[in-house]
Amino acid sequence: MTLSTICVVGAESTGKSMLAGALAEHFGVGAVTEYARAYCASHGNALTMEQLVHIGEVQDRNIRAAVLDGDNRGAPLVIADTDAIVTSVWAASGGEPLERFPVKWNHLTVKKSRQSSTLDPHFGSTKMRTGLDPWFGGELFESALYLVTENDLPWIDDGVRIQTSQAMRDRFREALTAELDRRGLHWVGIAGVGEHRLTRALAAIAKHCPLIAPDAGTR
C-alpha cells in the first residue's frame, strides 16, 4: 500500500462528512463513508461493546479495501470519513454518556496545548480500560494524516447525534487527539466555515503529504 490516506475525524456535528466529500471531489477520488452513521440510524445509538466492535471492524475493513483498490487503480490518495480509532475512543467510554467520561475513566489525564494534547500512557492499555474489547488493542488501520475538525460549527440534531453540549464535544475531541498522539500519528486541527475549512484542509495536506500534488486526480 503506497498511496496516502487522509482521514477526517472529530466530534459530532463539526462538518466531517461535508469536508471529506469536498476533499474527495477536489482530488477526483471516492470517499470512505462513516459506517457508524448508517448503523446508528437503523439500530439506535445506545450501542453495546459488541456493536462498537462491529462498527470498528466494518470501518477498518472498508478503508483497507479502498486503499487496495486505489493502489491498483493508481489513485493519488484515499479520503476517509472517520475510522476505527475514533470508534475506539467511543468504546473507551464504555457506552456511558460523555459527560461521565472523565469520572468513569479517571486515569484519563489530558494536558491541553494550542494544537494537540497528550494522554496518560495507561490510556492505551486494555487492562486499564475496564470493559474495552481487546479488538481495539489490535493493529487498527492508521492514516498518513488526520484532519481533526474544530468544534466551531453549531450542533444540529439529526436524530442520531448525542453530543448535545459544547462541553461534551470538547471532551470527545480532547480524548480523540490524545489517542492520536499516543499512537504517534500526524494530525492537524481544521477550523473555518465552507470554503475556508476546505482551503485549510488542502493546505494541511500539501504541508504534511507533499507527494500529493494539489490538483492530483482532478478532472
Secondary structure, 3 states (H helix, E strand, C coil): CCCEEEEEECCCCCCHHHHHHHHHHHHCCCEECCHHHHHHHHHCCCCCHHHHHHHHHHHHHHHHHHHHHHHHHCCCEEEEECCHHHHHHHHHCCCCCHHHHHHHCCCCCCEECCCCEECCHHHHCCCCCCCCCHHHHCCCCCCCEEEEECCCCCCCCCCCCCCCCHHHHHHHHHHHHHHHHHCCCCEEEECCCCHHHHHHHHHHHHHHCCCCCCCCCCC
